[in-house]
């Protein structure tokens, strides 16, 4: 039988453990969440709770959807039916709508999409037929799985080994469609370990300022160099990002600065696995410099990325690099 003093000691120890556990939970800056505060809030007005869920009545920002609003939507907002791609699930097609619709996309290797309907059960949702094409040529998609999220939401997962630029939906449920989202991936490179051999520093508005590698994975996609949103080296030409764990990356987005964009011409982007084996090498061959370079690839297990500049007359400058999984 335990003495009163023993019980007191056990209770006190429990109190200490609870206090330590609570204190160990991260307190993220406004607009961030996650165990390492490495996921950016994608809800209107930064109205995320500590788990990234939008606080009612707020919803995902335009162009984002899915769990914690972390997945970018690549449906083309200027070409498609605005009702289906406006991100508003309370606006739906007219009852007289046809039972087939084609959604135009930014070119991607497909991974998954989400459809939302009005007043429809899961059985009818799963009768939906989904096909893919690129430049009007059919593209097959392997291992298709349909998952009913709820009675009005269906996720469709499969893999294409060619890029696609359209998705066609067919079935009675199409006459009750409200929203269609196609995933361009979620950014898993935020606040990961970025390095560059040297770092540029200067004086701006009478204040010292430097431009470390981390500025290219801080979630700030502004491309005005003097807004302190871009990484810059000082006479070297490589930038490296190492992930805390291997990710199945299928898309990179590289943000150039708004001026002197020609400096990025001819850059290379190389991906490595956890054994440091090169899996993918992209060399820029686009004649005109881009504000955002989008590089699609069949999903591969990436642990590290190296970007190299070959214009040796200037420092390497990157305003943001996104790893999309």
C-alpha positions in Angstrom: 0.0 0.0 0.0 1.4 3.4 -1.0 2.0 6.0 1.8 0.5 9.5 1.5 4.0 10.9 0.9 4.5 8.5 -2.0 1.2 9.5 -3.7 2.2 13.1 -3.3 5.5 12.5 -5.0 3.8 10.7 -7.9 1.3 13.5 -8.4 4.0 16.1 -8.3 6.0 14.2 -10.9 3.0 14.1 -13.1 2.5 17.8 -12.8 6.1 18.4 -13.8 5.8 16.1 -16.8 2.6 17.9 -18.0 4.3 21.3 -17.6 7.4 20.2 -19.5 5.2 18.8 -22.3 3.1 21.9 -22.7 6.2 24.1 -22.7 7.8 21.9 -25.4 5.0 22.7 -27.9 6.1 25.2 -30.5 4.8 28.7 -30.4 4.7 29.7 -34.1 4.9 33.2 -35.5 1.6 34.6 -36.8 0.8 33.0 -40.2 2.8 29.7 -39.6 2.0 26.3 -38.0 3.3 22.8 -37.7 5.7 21.0 -35.3 8.6 23.0 -36.7 6.5 26.1 -37.7 7.3 25.3 -41.3 3.9 25.4 -42.9 2.4 28.7 -44.1 -1.2 29.6 -43.3 -3.2 29.6 -46.6 -6.5 30.9 -45.1 -7.9 34.4 -45.7 -6.4 37.0 -43.4 -4.1 34.4 -41.8 -7.0 33.0 -39.9 -5.5 29.5 -39.2 -5.7 27.8 -35.9 -2.6 26.1 -34.4 -3.2 23.0 -36.7 -3.6 25.1 -39.9 -7.4 24.8 -40.1 -9.3 27.9 -41.3 -11.3 29.5 -38.5 -14.9 29.7 -39.4 -16.2 31.5 -41.5 -12.9 31.9 -43.3 -11.8 29.6 -46.1 -8.7 28.9 -48.2 -7.0 31.7 -50.1 -7.7 31.7 -53.8 -5.5 29.2 -55.6 -5.2 26.9 -52.6 -7.3 23.9 -51.4 -7.2 20.5 -49.6 -5.9 19.6 -46.1 -5.0 22.8 -44.3 -5.3 24.6 -47.6 -1.7 23.5 -48.4 -2.2 22.3 -52.0 -1.9 24.7 -55.0 -4.6 24.6 -57.6 -3.4 24.6 -61.2 -6.8 25.0 -62.9 -6.7 27.9 -65.4 -8.9 30.6 -64.0 -9.0 32.6 -67.2 -10.3 29.8 -69.5 -12.5 27.6 -67.4 -16.0 28.1 -66.3 -15.6 30.6 -63.4 -18.2 28.8 -61.3 -16.1 25.7 -61.2 -12.7 27.3 -60.6 -13.5 30.3 -58.3 -12.8 28.3 -55.1 -16.3 29.0 -53.9 -18.1 25.8 -53.1 -21.5 27.5 -52.8 -21.5 28.6 -56.4 -22.5 25.7 -58.7 -23.4 25.0 -62.3 -27.0 25.5 -63.6 -29.3 22.4 -63.4 -29.3 22.3 -67.2 -25.5 21.9 -67.4 -24.2 19.1 -69.6 -22.9 15.9 -68.1 -19.3 16.4 -69.4 -16.9 19.2 -68.7 -13.2 19.7 -69.7 -10.9 21.7 -67.3 -7.8 23.4 -68.7 -4.7 23.3 -66.5 -1.2 24.5 -66.2 0.8 21.6 -67.6 1.7 19.1 -64.8 2.3 15.4 -64.1 -1.0 14.6 -62.5 -1.3 13.3 -58.9 -4.8 14.1 -57.6 -7.8 16.3 -57.9 -10.9 17.2 -55.8 -14.5 17.8 -57.0 -17.2 19.3 -54.9 -20.9 19.0 -55.7 -24.3 20.1 -54.3 -26.7 17.7 -52.5 -25.1 14.5 -53.8 -24.4 11.1 -52.2 -21.0 9.4 -52.3 -22.2 6.5 -54.6 -23.0 8.9 -57.4 -19.8 10.7 -56.8 -17.8 7.5 -57.4 -19.5 7.0 -60.7 -17.6 10.0 -62.1 -15.4 9.2 -65.0 -12.1 11.1 -65.2 -9.8 11.2 -68.3 -6.7 13.2 -69.2 -5.0 14.6 -72.3 -2.1 16.7 -73.5 -2.6 18.8 -76.6 -5.7 16.8 -77.4 -3.9 13.4 -77.1 -5.1 11.0 -74.5 -2.8 10.3 -71.6 -3.3 7.3 -69.4 -3.3 7.5 -65.6 -2.3 4.4 -63.5 -3.6 3.1 -60.2 -6.7 5.4 -60.1 -8.3 5.6 -56.7 -11.5 7.5 -55.8 -12.0 8.5 -52.1 -15.2 10.1 -50.9 -14.2 12.7 -48.3 -17.8 13.3 -47.5 -21.2 13.2 -49.2 -20.3 16.1 -51.4 -16.6 15.8 -51.9 -14.6 13.3 -54.0 -10.8 13.0 -54.3 -9.3 11.2 -57.3 -5.7 10.0 -57.2 -3.6 8.5 -60.0 -0.3 9.0 -61.7 0.5 10.1 -65.3 3.9 9.5 -66.8 3.4 12.3 -69.3 2.4 15.9 -68.7 -1.3 16.8 -69.0 -3.0 20.1 -69.8 -6.7 19.1 -69.6 -8.9 16.9 -67.3 -12.3 15.8 -68.6 -15.1 14.8 -66.1 -18.1 12.9 -67.3 -21.2 11.6 -65.5 -24.6 12.6 -64.0 -22.8 14.2 -61.1 -21.2 16.8 -63.4 -24.6 18.5 -63.7 -24.3 19.3 -60.0 -20.7 20.4 -59.9 -19.6 23.3 -57.7 -15.8 23.3 -57.7 -13.0 21.4 -59.3 -9.4 21.6 -58.0 -6.3 20.0 -59.5 -3.3 19.7 -57.3 0.0 21.3 -58.3 1.5 20.0 -55.0 2.2 21.4 -51.6 5.4 23.3 -50.8 7.6 21.0 -48.6 10.8 23.1 -48.9 9.7 25.9 -46.5 12.3 26.7 -43.8 14.4 23.7 -44.7 18.2 23.9 -44.5 19.4 26.2 -47.3 23.1 26.9 -47.9 25.3 29.0 -50.1 29.1 29.3 -50.0 29.1 33.1 -49.6 26.5 35.8 -48.7 26.2 39.2 -50.1 26.0 42.2 -47.7 25.4 45.9 -48.3 24.1 49.0 -46.6 20.5 50.0 -47.4 18.8 53.0 -46.0 21.8 53.4 -43.7 21.3 49.9 -42.2 23.6 46.9 -42.8 21.8 44.1 -44.6 22.7 40.6 -45.8 21.0 38.1 -48.1 21.3 34.6 -46.7 20.3 31.4 -48.5 17.3 31.0 -46.1 15.5 34.0 -47.8 14.8 31.7 -50.8 12.7 29.3 -48.6 11.0 31.7 -46.2 7.6 31.7 -48.0 8.0 35.3 -49.3 7.6 35.2 -53.1 8.1 38.9 -53.6 10.8 39.4 -56.2 12.0 42.9 -55.5 15.6 42.5 -54.4 15.6 45.6 -52.2 12.6 44.4 -50.2 15.0 41.9 -48.6 13.2 38.9 -50.0 15.9 37.3 -52.1 19.0 35.2 -51.4 22.3 36.4 -52.9 25.8 35.1 -52.9 29.0 37.1 -53.1 31.1 35.9 -55.9 30.0 32.2 -55.8 27.4 30.5 -57.9 25.7 27.6 -56.1 22.7 27.3 -53.7 21.8 24.1 -51.9 18.7 22.9 -50.1 18.6 19.8 -48.0 15.3 18.4 -46.8 14.8 17.0 -43.3 13.3 13.9 -44.9 13.0 12.5 -48.4 10.0 13.9 -50.4 8.3 12.8 -53.6 8.8 16.0 -55.5 6.9 16.5 -58.9 7.3 20.2 -59.5 9.7 23.0 -58.8 9.0 26.7 -58.9 12.0 29.1 -59.0 11.3 32.8 -58.5 13.6 35.2 -60.4 14.1 38.9 -59.3 12.0 41.5 -61.0 14.9 43.2 -62.7 18.2 42.0 -64.2 16.4 38.7 -65.0 18.8 37.7 -67.7 21.3 36.8 -64.9 19.5 33.5 -64.4 19.7 32.4 -68.0 21.3 28.9 -68.4 21.0 27.9 -64.7 20.9 24.2 -63.8 18.7 22.5 -61.1 19.8 19.1 -60.0 18.0 16.7 -57.6 19.6 14.0 -55.4 18.3 11.2 -53.3 19.3 10.3 -49.8 22.3 8.3 -51.1 23.5 11.5 -52.9 22.7 10.0 -56.3 21.6 12.4 -59.0 18.1 11.7 -60.1 17.1 14.7 -62.2 19.0 17.4 -64.0 17.3 20.5 -65.6 19.2 23.0 -67.6 17.5 26.3 -68.6 17.3 26.6 -72.4 14.5 29.2 -72.6 15.6 32.1 -74.8 13.9 34.7 -72.7 14.3 35.0 -69.0 11.3 34.1 -66.8 9.9 35.7 -63.7 8.9 32.3 -62.4 10.5 29.1 -63.8 8.1 26.1 -63.4 9.9 22.7 -63.8 7.7 19.6 -63.9 9.0 16.1 -63.4 7.6 12.6 -62.7 7.6 12.2 -58.9 11.0 11.2 -57.6 12.3 10.8 -54.0 14.3 14.0 -53.4 16.5 14.7 -50.4 18.7 17.5 -51.8 18.6 20.2 -54.5 21.5 22.2 -56.0 20.9 25.3 -58.2 23.9 26.6 -60.1 24.4 29.8 -62.1 26.6 29.8 -65.2 26.5 33.5 -65.7 29.8 34.1 -63.8 29.7 37.9 -64.3 27.1 38.2 -61.5 26.2 36.7 -58.1 23.6 34.0 -57.7 20.2 35.5 -56.7 17.0 33.5 -55.9 13.9 35.1 -54.5 12.1 31.8 -53.7 12.4 28.1 -54.5 9.4 25.9 -53.9 9.5 22.1 -53.7 6.0 20.8 -54.6 5.1 17.3 -53.4 
